[in-house]
Amino acid sequence: MSGPSSVVPPARRRSSIGLIGAGRAGTAVARALAEAGHPVVAVATRTESSRARAARRFPAAWTGPAARIASRLQRADILLIAVPDDAIAQVTARLVALSAVRENQMLAHLSGRHGLAVLAAGGGCGAHRAAVHPIMTLPGTAGQGVFVGVPFGVTADADVVAAVHRLVIDIGGVPLAIADDRRAQYHAALVLGGNFLASLTGAAQDLLAGVGIADPAAALGPLLRASLEHALAGGWAAATGPVRRGDRDTVRAHRQALAQVDPALEQVYRALARFTADELARVGLLGPAATAALRRELDRDP
């Protein structure tokens, strides 16, 4: 009689992938899935140049316009719609019209903003819907293991939640469940912390270049890296700077300098300083007197 150690569990079935759009995000996710054993069998592209790129990246897949390879897309277990946010609903409806979507197929998009509603046309013909958004900025060329440890904001129809989470785990990601009606708030948080971080860094570099610093990135690097690490670890308690200290004279000097260089930047500084003061006061890190003094200063013209 064989012991328990001789029992080998059956291999989990791999899913075939049909990719709609061969841009940076879609290609990166599809390649990661292929590396994890989920073959890419069809790639729908609009132009000949994108078709050529897709053929190089996925040599075993059928490539071409969706109308030409609709039957191949229909056979895929998962259709991954990787097109701009505003086009997802329209592309989904077109795929349904081409009979490229079938019952019990999984239909997924990569948008952070959108949930399941933009896939309504696919849900209407019996497909399961999912929104699978990697919380990272993808490089121009994503190498192997690019999603290891990366969180994914996942929203899915109830009957495929577990399957979608397994796919994320297969490529090394960490699935985070996001309620369908909270996708906008979820995505706004990422834009505040990620996209606007790049905006503020760019503005800071321009200002340093304006005072004669030859390499603003090198000058800012240690400060920004330390600030980010401290903020991630400590939240508001990690706040530093003149607002945290209640130093209204420094805030006034900053505003005057910025108003001379770029009035729009002064307005950004004013809004951020007011928001920071209010939040620090809310969590008890800035006293009432200092908060009131900063508010009076920020209400004045620079």
C-alpha positions, -999 to +999 in steps of 0.1 A: +000+000+000+014+034-009+017+060+018+004+095+017+036+108+003+030+090-030-002+108-037+005+135-063-022+162-066-034+169-102-019+199-119-041+229-120-055+237-154-038+266-172-059+292-189-054+304-225-052+341-230-065+363-258-050+399-256-069+429-270-043+457-275-006+451-275+006+482-256+029+484-226+006+472-198-012+445-218+020+431-232+036+430-198+007+412-181+002+388-210+039+380-210+039+374-173+009+351-176+026+332-205+058+328-183+035+313-156+022+287-180-009+305-193-004+305-231-012+336-252-031+322-282-044+353-299-035+390-299-058+416-315-041+447-328-052+476-350-021+484-370+005+464-390+033+477-368+016+466-336+008+433-352+045+428-360+055+436-325+029+412-311+041+385-334+077+389-321+066+388-285+040+360-288+052+339-317+028+311-311-003+334-311-026+344-339-023+381-345-043+407-364-074+428-363-101+415-340-125+410-369-100+387-386-092+366-355-125+367-337-129+329-337-095+325-321-103+351-295-136+332-287-116+300-280-095+317-253-104+311-217-096+347-208-099+379-229-076+406-215-087+440-227-057+463-226-069+495-242-072+531-229-098+535-202-123+555-223-123+528-250-130+497-228-168+498-231-167+504-268-141+477-275-161+452-253-193+459-273-174+454-306-159+421-294-194+410-285-207+421-319-179+401-336-189+370-315-154+370-300-169+367-265-187+336-253-205+323-223-183+314-193-153+331-208-135+355-185-134+391-197-109+413-178-095+448-182-064+465-166-079+499-158-075+513-123-104+537-126-131+513-140-148+484-123-172+459-139-197+482-156-176+489-187-177+451-194-215+450-193-218+440-229-197+409-222-216+401-190-248+403-211-237+373-232-226+352-202-190+361-197-175+366-163-161+401-156-129+412-138-109+444-133-072+436-126-050+466-121-013+464-113-003+491-088+030+500-104+045+521-132+056+497-160+089+503-177+092+504-215+103+468-215+091+446-187+114+417-179+107+383-163+095+385-127+084+422-131+052+416-111+068+397-082+055+414-050+034+439-069-001+446-055-031+443-079-064+460-073-089+433-081-127+436-086-145+406-101-179+388-104-184+367-074-180+334-092-145+341-105-130+361-076-109+331-065-098+323-101-087+359-107-068+360-074-050+328-084-039+343-117-024+373-099-006+350-075+007+329-105+026+360-118+040+368-084+015+395-076-005+403-044-043+405-050-061+433-031-100+431-032-115+464-042-153+469-040-168+478-074-183+511-061-149+521-046-128+519-077-127+557-083-116+563-047-090+536-050-076+550-082-076+586-070-054+575-041-029+560-065-028+591-086-023+613-055+005+592-042+021+582-076+014+605-105+013+637-085+045+627-067+061+628-102+045+662-108+059+677-076+093+661-082+095+676-116+085+711-103+112+708-075+138+699-101+129+729-122+132+752-092+166+739-082+178+742-118+167+778-116+190+786-087+220+771-106+221+734-094+235+714-123+221+681-112+187+686-094+179+649-094+211+641-075+204+669-051+168+658-044+174+620-044+184+614-008+157+637+006+129+622-015+139+586-009+141+591+029+109+612+029+090+585+010+103+557+032+094+576+064+059+586+051+051+550+041+062+538+076+048+565+097+020+583+079+013+618+092+036+613+121+065+613+096+057+649+085+085+674+087+092+709+074+079+744+081+042+735+082+049+708+107+069+733+129+042+760+125+069+783+110+047+809+092+076+832+084+092+805+063+059+797+046+056+834+038+091+835+023+084+804+002+052+818-012+068+851-021+097+834-039+074+811-058+050+839-068+079+856-085+090+825-104+056+809-112+023+820-096+008+786-105+033+769-083+026+793-055-010+783-056+000+746-055+022+753-025-006+773-007-031+745-013-007+718+000+003+738+030-033+745+040-042+708+035-011+697+055-018+721+084-055+710+086-046+673+086-018+677+111-043+696+134-068+668+129-045+641+141-032+662+170+003+670+156-002+708+152-015+729+180-045+752+177-025+784+179+000+773+152-028+761+130-046+794+132-015+814+125-007+793+094-043+796+082-041+834+085-008+835+066-021+813+039-052+834+035-031+865+026-018+873-009+020+865-011 
